[in-house]
Amino acid sequence: MKDKVVIITGASSGIGKALAYEMASRGAFVVLAARSLDSIREIENDLVSRGNHAFAVQTDVSREEECRNLVNATVAKFGRIDVLINNAGISMRAIFSETDVSVIRRLMDINFWGTVYCTKFALPHLIKSGGSVVGVSSIAGFKGLPGRTGYSASKFAMQGFLETLRIENLKTGLHVMIACPGFTASNIRKTALAADGSQQGESPRDEGGMMSAEEVARRIADGIVSRKKVLIMTMQGKMTVLLNKFFPTFMDKMVYNHMAKEPDSPFK
């Protein structure tokens, strides 16, 4: 990763912030993209003070022109792009019958369209450098999770998009990786949307035994270096994907029961 130019969306907190520090520690030139300029400026200043190269670009990935600006600003600053990590994302927690359609639209705008926009504008530069496109997805992109219709839909869409992009670029040298952490100790559940579009607040899950954002970042970085296609980070995730291929009805029940055990579950 030394001297590689890496764009990270959703870099203000959680996995994105951990990725910024992980990539910088490996000698990369890190471009921090997020809506909160103050947050990414703080990270930028900290990285620079440690002798790293960092550049903050305020970006709302749901806005096409801001994604174009992110790419243009990166190329103007560093002259190239080697890695794009589409990490920006939000979640939700509500059953579909009670969910306002605007919530689904918001998740698709950020999780799916944000990936499409950033990848579209970065693609010529990534092909030129023989670089990598990464989508930070979820097991929800392999198996529908009850109470997360919009989240699963956005991750299924992201994965279909990235898989197709990989096939289209079999002969260009572009590396495409879908990275699927398990439940991670980050703020994505605290910012998850409720049925009416408001943030749910405190996470309903105990984060004590979850994988840390730093561990997720390390595995993603290793996956980029080894040019993996799909990176499923937990045994639970691997078993879910495998069993769903052969026993989908059984897994429907298992997933329902698992999600129903959450505190304040929307399932009665």
Buried (B, 14 or more C-beta within 10 A) or exposed (E): BEEBBBBBBBBBBBBBBBBBBBBBBBEBBBBBBBBEBEBBBBBBEBBEEEEBBBBBBBBBBBBBEBBBBBBEBBBEEBEBBBBBBBBBBBBBBBBBEEBBEEBBBBBBBBBBBBBBBBBEBBBEBBBBBEBBBBBBBBBBBBBBBBBBBBBBBBBBBBBEBBBEBBEEBEEEEBBBBBBBBBBBBBBBBBBBBBBEBEEBEEBBBEBEEBBBBBBBBBBBBEBBEEEBEBBBBBEEBBBBBEBBEEEEEEBBEBBEEEBEEBEEBBEE
